[in-house]
Amino acid sequence: MEKTILLLEKRGCDFFLDSKDKDDQELFAISDLQNYRLFFRGIQCKKNLTRGEEKSSLLLGDLQRCYLDRTGKKWKKDYGLYLDLQFDNSKGSWRPLDLEKQILDKKYIYHSEDVIKAFNDFSKYKINKIIITDNVYNEIEKQYGYREKEILENCKRTTEVMNTKDHHVIKFYDLKNNYFLYDLKTNAIVG
């Protein structure tokens, strides 16, 4: 059975595991996301959050928030989830700032569990799992033909179809439910 996933691609630096910087050590201690900035393509939002059929892209990363505690004397810091969501259609592109603010206000942290919760707040499809990759979109673009290019550019959902010792196959769907299959282990379009 297919499971809806977030296929996140590294766009920033991996966490500095040997860093002596206190901020790096704190972030590494709370986050399992491995990388400072992650990119995602293809989410379909719930109806009340969209302007019709559109494609989307997203950059997410850590957000360090500092604030005074209740006494007003001591600075506290937490590592929030930052979303930069962009929608595109034939009329142009825009960012849903109200949605980004709602997510910031919920004080999600930069951890896979909270990323899934945040996405499930606004995604039409329930996210089950996160997969973090290096350079997957560029690998697909090296191989794709016109059909795959159109599907990827208009992606609304990504699912996991198979995960075995030899193959890890995911499926990209566009707005019209056309799809193609890609194997993460062999780095090949397989259907």
C-alpha positions in Angstrom: 0.0 0.0 0.0 1.3 3.5 -0.9 2.2 5.8 1.9 2.4 9.6 1.3 5.9 10.8 2.1 7.9 14.0 2.3 10.9 13.6 0.0 13.2 16.2 1.4 16.4 17.1 -0.4 19.4 18.6 1.4 20.0 22.2 0.3 22.1 23.4 3.2 25.0 22.0 5.2 24.8 18.8 7.2 24.9 19.4 10.9 28.4 20.0 12.2 28.7 17.0 14.5 32.1 18.0 15.8 31.3 21.6 16.2 32.2 23.3 19.5 29.5 25.9 19.0 26.8 25.6 21.6 24.0 26.4 19.2 25.1 23.6 16.8 25.3 21.2 19.7 21.9 22.1 21.0 20.3 21.8 17.5 22.0 18.4 16.9 20.6 17.2 20.3 17.0 18.0 19.4 16.8 17.5 15.6 17.0 14.3 13.6 16.8 16.1 10.2 20.6 16.0 9.6 20.7 19.3 7.6 20.2 23.0 8.2 18.0 23.5 5.1 15.8 21.0 3.3 13.8 21.4 0.1 10.5 19.8 -0.9 8.5 19.9 -4.1 4.9 18.9 -4.5 2.3 19.4 -1.8 -1.4 19.9 -2.3 -3.0 22.0 0.4 -6.4 21.6 1.8 -9.0 23.5 -0.3 -9.4 26.5 2.1 -5.6 27.3 1.7 -5.3 27.5 -2.0 -6.4 29.6 -5.0 -7.1 26.6 -7.2 -4.8 24.1 -8.8 -1.3 25.1 -8.4 2.2 23.7 -8.0 4.2 24.3 -4.9 7.7 24.2 -3.5 9.0 24.5 0.0 12.2 25.2 1.8 12.3 24.3 5.4 14.9 24.9 8.0 15.7 25.7 11.6 14.7 28.9 13.1 16.3 30.0 16.3 13.9 31.9 18.5 15.0 33.9 21.5 12.6 35.4 24.0 12.5 36.5 27.6 11.0 34.1 30.1 8.0 35.0 32.2 10.0 36.9 34.7 11.4 39.1 31.9 14.9 38.5 33.2 16.4 35.5 31.4 16.7 34.9 27.7 15.5 31.5 26.5 16.1 30.0 23.1 14.4 27.3 21.1 14.8 25.9 17.7 11.7 26.3 15.7 10.6 25.1 12.3 10.9 27.7 9.5 8.8 27.2 6.3 9.2 29.2 3.1 6.2 27.9 1.1 5.6 29.1 -2.5 2.7 28.5 -4.8 2.8 29.0 -8.6 0.0 28.9 -11.2 -0.7 30.6 -14.5 -1.4 33.9 -12.7 1.9 34.1 -10.9 3.4 33.0 -7.7 2.8 33.9 -4.0 3.6 32.8 -0.5 0.8 32.1 2.0 2.2 34.3 4.8 -0.8 33.7 7.0 -0.2 29.9 6.8 3.5 30.4 7.5 2.6 32.6 10.5 0.1 29.9 11.8 2.9 27.3 11.7 5.4 29.6 13.5 2.8 30.4 16.2 2.4 26.7 16.9 6.0 26.6 17.9 7.0 23.4 16.1 10.6 22.4 16.6 13.0 21.4 13.8 12.4 17.7 14.2 10.8 15.1 11.8 7.8 14.5 14.1 6.9 18.2 14.2 7.5 18.6 10.5 5.0 15.8 9.9 2.5 17.5 12.3 3.0 20.9 10.6 2.4 19.4 7.1 -0.6 17.4 8.2 -2.1 20.7 9.4 -2.3 22.0 5.9 -1.8 19.1 3.5 -4.6 17.4 1.6 -2.8 14.1 2.0 -1.7 12.8 5.3 2.0 12.5 5.5 3.3 9.2 7.0 7.0 9.4 6.7 10.0 11.7 5.8 12.8 10.6 3.5 15.9 12.8 3.3 18.1 12.6 0.2 21.0 14.2 -1.5 20.5 15.7 -4.9 17.4 13.6 -5.9 15.7 16.3 -8.0 18.8 16.9 -10.0 19.3 13.2 -10.6 15.7 12.9 -11.9 16.2 16.0 -14.1 19.2 14.4 -15.8 17.0 11.5 -16.9 13.5 12.8 -17.4 11.7 13.2 -20.7 8.8 15.6 -21.3 6.2 13.5 -19.4 8.3 13.2 -16.2 9.3 16.9 -16.4 5.6 17.9 -16.5 4.7 15.6 -13.6 7.6 16.8 -11.4 6.9 20.5 -12.2 3.2 20.0 -11.2 3.8 17.5 -8.4 1.0 17.4 -5.8 1.9 14.2 -3.9 4.8 11.8 -3.5 4.3 8.3 -2.2 6.5 5.3 -1.2 5.6 2.2 -3.3 8.3 -0.2 -2.3 11.3 -0.4 0.0 13.4 -3.6 -0.1 17.1 -4.4 0.1 17.6 -3.6 -3.6 15.0 -1.1 -4.4 13.4 2.0 -2.8 10.7 3.1 -5.3 8.7 6.3 -4.9 5.9 7.7 -7.1 5.4 11.3 -8.1 1.8 12.4 -8.9 0.8 15.6 -10.7 -2.5 17.6 -10.4 -4.2 15.2 -12.9 -3.0 12.0 -11.2 -0.5 11.2 -13.9 2.6 9.7 -12.3 6.1 8.3 -12.7 8.2 5.9 -10.6 11.7 6.6 -9.4 14.1 4.2 -7.6 16.2 6.0 -4.9 18.7 3.1 -4.6 19.4 2.8 -8.4 18.9 6.5 -9.1 16.7 5.6 -12.1 13.2 6.4 -13.5 11.6 3.0 -13.5 8.1 3.6 -14.7 
